[in-house]
């Protein structure tokens, strides 16, 4: 920043600098002119001295000639004495041609103090010697007249005039310089100083509040124009500063407010969260922090477009704002599909759980987006202050990690933070990396669980199940790594590998005369791929198996997010001859609403309803309902997880057509599966015999 001096030093005053320059120029000019005048005067004095000597000689020439001709010493002495009447003459002599004097007189030159100066200019003595001749005989010299002219008297007069000339020149220069100084100071320096003093009063933050005053008498000249231009510049700067401040305020506002939902942004929320923490510490109270993530939101953007996604986010934000008042809650959007809800005072975890249930129901209300009616689910991670963390960033991180972990368990809609979550998150990240390398390292293999026709007691097909033998951890349960593969996206490549292995095995069994149907699970992530239909059809064509020998199992939740797109793809596969089965039926939320729209041939009762069949009245009632529903819709019902003869008998009596489970066989490797089929059928024949 440039600092303005409060006072102006005298030597820096513009008028003083001008005065010094004017005086210097005036003095130099005056001295130069005076010098010229003095030099000219010196030349004139020299001329006068010469003229005086010539006139003096001419005046006494005849008398001197007569005295030397007649050898009249008296006359000669009179001539010499007459010459001495002139003060400048200090020697006069009349002499014969042989050098003998006729008459002479001499006096010492004047001893004046200025002679060293004037002698340098004019010389000390001028000597004149004139030959004396008569007119009647001009060629014969009769003698000589010699005079010595002292320059001191005329030089003194010249010196006085020179000093006067120099003095007058200096005085005139001083008078002129002072006059110019006062004139300049009056016309320019003083008005400029007043303008500078006015400029010092200008506030840099608000330059237009104090404008410069035009010096009186200078309204129409350059100073007036300069002051007006400066005032215009100050006003322009003030306007620019105002616009800049408004822009900064707008930027700060945008940085603190999410433009889509009008909720506070992450940065603004962290500041508010810190204040809530300080208040809670002072009052010794607890509060809950919930991070809410919309499930499978990415597919909404991919299938319905970003405008629909934005509409969903705005709708959710409006619902949260309407149901959670600001005096008790703090809301924000963390980014993407994640929101955060802080309940500023909670009694215990049960209180926080009630708010979590309310949040789930608020988000779960379907959103009308043009031709789409989109149902959503959400997952919440909850951390409690001060039990889980006392720092703002750590508290939020705990809730975010908890939500990410809860998403891996499709049955968990909300989850509280526990200390082991950090390690679980790290383990999950490592598993994502291991899954990405599993196919390349040939760590996967397929096992097949037989599907039995309960009427004919024959093996009619098999479900292909993926198994992973980790090089360090051994066998990893599918319900542990499949959700992680779906979240990371590696399920697409894994699912393609499973489909190809299953089709290849079906082709090998067909070659051996065993025409079994192969059921393959189709992930929701796979179903969202644009190329999924072509990939499946290409695979069955590659191994030359009839489309009817392939069955695709999809879960209810895999097509709930974008019903239109999922149903369209399944219809294409069904028209190609591929069977469609709904896996884990009864565990979803809207299957009964959409079931008629889907090209489904099979319903699979989830094993959780079979495990307590005949023991738990509610599970038995659900199983019966699904069997009756399948019969009414002309769909084949498959029971999973059959483990006892009682279960098998009951299902057969209730009209369930197909079953699979440990009662018949655990999942088997291909060669073991072939042996099982032969043995199972042989036992049936033997029993019937």
Residue, then its C-alpha position, 0 to 999 in steps of 0.5 A: x500500500x502506498x502511504x501518503x505523507x501527512x506533511x510536506x517537507x520544505x525542501x520538497x515543496x514544489x514552489x521552493x523547488x521552482x524558486x531554486x530553479x528560477x533563481x539559478x536560471x535568472x542568476x546564470x542568465x543575469x551573470x551571462x548578460x552582465x559579463x557580456x556587457x562588462x566585456x563590451x565595456x572593457x573593449x570600449x575602455x581600451x578603445x578610449x585609451x588608445x584614442x586618448x593616447x593618439x589625440x594627446x600625441x597629435x596635440x603636442x606633435x608639432x611642439x615636440x617636433x619644433x623643440x627637437x628640431x631647434x634643440x630647445x630644451x625649454x620648449x621640450x620641457x614645456x611639452x613634457x609638463x603639458x603631457x603630465x597634466x593628464x593623470x594617465x601619463x606616467x612617463x613622457x620623453x623627447x629624445x634625439x635619434x641617437x637616444x639622447x634625451x632633450x627633455x623627460x618626466x616620469x612618475x610612478x604608476x598608481x598603486x591601487x588594490x584592484x590593479x592585479x585584476x585590471x592589469x590582467x585585462x588592460x595591461x599595466x602601462x601602454x607605451x607609445x613612441x612617435x617619430x618626429x618629422x617635419x613636413x618639408x623633409x618627411x623622410x628625415x627623423x629629427x627625434x622621438x616622442x615617447x609616452x607611457x599611459x597608465x591604465x589604472x584610472x580608466x580601469x578603475x572607472x570600468x571596474x566600478x561600472x562592471x560591479x554595478x552591472x553585476x550587482x544590478x543583474x543579480x538584483x534583477x534576477x532575484x526580483x524576477x525569481x521571487x516574482x515568478x515564485x509568488x506568481x507560481x505559488x498563487x496560481x498553482x502550488x497553493x491550489x495543488x496543496x489545497x487539492x492534496x489536503x482535500x484528497x487526504x480526507x478521502x476515505x479509501x473504503x468510501x471514496x465518494x463520500x468526500x469529493x474534492x473541492x475545485x480551487x476558486x478561480x480555477x473552475x475552467x482551467x486545467x486544475x478544475x478539469x483535473x479535480x472534476x476528473x478525479x471526482x469522477x474517478x472517485x465515484x467510479x471507484x466507489x461504484x466498483x467497490x460496491x459492486x465488488x462487495x456485493x459480488x463478494x457477499x454473493x460468493x460468500x452466500x453461495x459458498x454457504x448455501x446450496x444453490x439447488x436446495x437452499x439448505x446450508x452447505x457443508x462449510x456453513x454447516x460445520x460452523x453451525x455444528x461447532x456452535x451447537x457443540x459449544x452450546x451443548x457443552x455449556x448446558x451439558x446436553x446431548x444431540x444426535x447427528x444423522x447423515x441421510x443418503x438416498x439409496x441408489x440415487x445414481x441410477x435415478x440420474x442415469x435413467x431419468x436424467x439429472x433434472x429428475x434427480x435435482x427435483x428429487x433433491x429439492x423435494x427431499x430438502x423441502x420435506x425435511x425443512x417442513x418437518x424439522x423446525x429450525x429451533x430444534x433441528x439444523x439441516x444441511x446438504x453435504x453433497x450429492x444425495x446426502x443430507x444431514x439432520x442435527x437434533x439439538x437436544x435428545x434424551x437417549x438413543x431411542x429418541x434419536x431412533x424415533x427421529x430416524x424413523x420419521x426421516x425414513x418415512x419422509x424420504x420414502x414418500x414417492x416423488x411425481x416427476x413428469x411421467x415417472x413416479x419414483x419411490x425412494x428409500x434412504x439409509x441413515x448413519x447416526x452419531x451421538x454427542x458427546x458419546x461418539x465424538x466431541x469434535x465437529x469433523x469427527x462427529x460428522x465423519x462417524x455418521x458418514x462412515x456409519x451410513x456407508x456401512x449401513x448401506x451394505x446391509x439392505x435390511x438396515x435402514x439406520x444404524x448407530x455409530x460404534x467404535x469398530x466402524x473405522x476398522x470395518x470401513x478400512x476392511x471394506x475398502x481393502x475388499x473392494x481392491x481385492x474384488x477388482x483383482x479376483x477374476x484375474x487371479x481366478x479366485x472365483x468359482x461357481x457352485x450349483x444348488x439343485x432345484x427339485x420339482x416337488x410333484x415329479x421328485x426330479x431335478x429340473x434345474x440348478x441355481x448358479x451361486x458365486x463363491x470366492x476363496x480369498x488367498x488370505x482369508x479363505x472363503x468369503x460369504x456372498x452376503x458379505x462381498x456381493x453388496x460391496x461389489x454392487x456398491x463399487x461397480x465391480x459386480x458388472x464384470x463379476x456378473x458377466x463372468x458368472x453368466x458366461x460360466x453358467x451358460x458354458x456349464x449348461x452347454x456341457x451338461x446338454x452335451x452329456x444329455x442332461x438338459x437342465x435349466x440354469x438360474x443366474x442372479x441378475x444384480x440391480x447394478x447389472x440391470x441398469x447397464x444399457x448393454x445388459x440385454x445384448x450381453x445376455x443374448x450374445x452369451x447364450x448364442x456363444x454357447x448355443x443353449x436354448x433361451x428357455x434353459x436360462x433363468x434370470x433371478x432379479x430382486x424386487x428392489x432392483x427394478x423399483x428405482x426405475x420401473x419403466x427401464x427395468x420392465x422394458x429390458x426384462x420384456x426384451x429378454x422374455x420375448x427372446x425366450x428367457x425365463x424371469x424369476x423374482x428372487x427373495x419375494x416378500x422382502x420388498x415394499x412394492x412388489x404387489x403394485x408392480x408385479x403385473x407389469x413384469x414378465x415374470x414366470x417364477x416367484x421365489x419365497x425367501x428362505x427367511x419365511x421357510x426356516x420357521x415354516x410350521x413353527x412361526x405362524x406369521x412366516x407360515x401365513x406369508x408363505x401360504x399367501x405367496x403360494x396362493x398369489x403365484x397360483x392366482x397369477x399363474x406363476x410357478x412358486x419356488x421355495x428356497x431354504x428347505x431343510x426338513x422333510x416336514x417343510x418339503x411335505x407341507x410345501x408340496x401339499x400347499x401347491x408349491x411346485x419347486x424347491x431347493x435347499x439343504x434338505x435336497x442338497x447343498x450347492x455343489x461343484x459341477x462334477x459333484x452336481x452330476x453325481x448328485x443328479x444320477x444318485x437322486x434320480x436312481x433313489x427315486x426310481x428305487x423308492x417307486x419300485 
